[in-house]
């Protein structure tokens, strides 16, 4: 498997070791290659894991193949609960304290080999949080997203919409990128039971990182 991203290579190797009857389709799903219809199997692949420089363990699973890499979503939220905006005033995710926390604190804590494996998003960030439509397939509480944005295939299962705390002891509420369409100082949220709602930007909730690995 020369030339393959080492993070994904490790996932393939673990899959081959633990699977009694490995097959090519599953390997392609892990790597994000193959025919378009294989995208629905992206959640078949083995999860990846690494540890931040501060000791926080990150586990993530593939949710969508994009042209420049494989999109991963963390299984659990980070240890800290962060307000979207401590002041309660925030016009968008781009201006939020959550984005600042991810781009400054969390990104700097990434191991160097992980930083080197990441592809940037359109705004140049390497970390973000999910949108309401990516998780739930529609914008019930948050501002509308383009038709090109669709629900991640794994999120059609409610258990994938639920995120645990960093110690995997209980489920938590976590922020979504969408500002509420009904409240000027609120954002969409995923609850600890896998449903959508919204809440005030000044309240601290979980942060579930999303990142893209180059393939």
HELIX and SHEET records of a PDB file:
HELIX    1   1 UNK A    6  UNK A   18  1                                  13    
HELIX    2   2 UNK A   24  UNK A   31  1                                   8    
HELIX    3   3 UNK A   36  UNK A   44  5                                   9    
HELIX    4   4 UNK A   93  UNK A   95  5                                   3    
HELIX    5   5 UNK A   97  UNK A  100  1                                   4    
HELIX    6   6 UNK A  101  UNK A  106  3                                   6    
HELIX    7   7 UNK A  107  UNK A  109  1                                   3    
HELIX    8   8 UNK A  112  UNK A  117  1                                   6    
HELIX    9   9 UNK A  132  UNK A  136  1                                   5    
HELIX   10  10 UNK A  153  UNK A  156  5                                   4    
HELIX   11  11 UNK A  158  UNK A  161  1                                   4    
SHEET    1   A 5 UNK A  48  UNK A  51  0                                        
SHEET    2   A 5 UNK A  57  UNK A  66 -1                                        
SHEET    3   A 5 UNK A  69  UNK A  74 -1                                        
SHEET    4   A 5 UNK A 209  UNK A 213 -1                                        
SHEET    5   A 5 UNK A 128  UNK A 129 -1                                        
SHEET    1   B 2 UNK A  82  UNK A  83  0                                        
SHEET    2   B 2 UNK A 204  UNK A 205 -1                                        
SHEET    1   C 2 UNK A 163  UNK A 164  0                                        
SHEET    2   C 2 UNK A 171  UNK A 172 -1                                        
SHEET    1   D 3 UNK A 174  UNK A 179  0                                        
SHEET    2   D 3 UNK A 186  UNK A 190 -1                                        
SHEET    3   D 3 UNK A 196  UNK A 200 -1                                        
END                                                                             
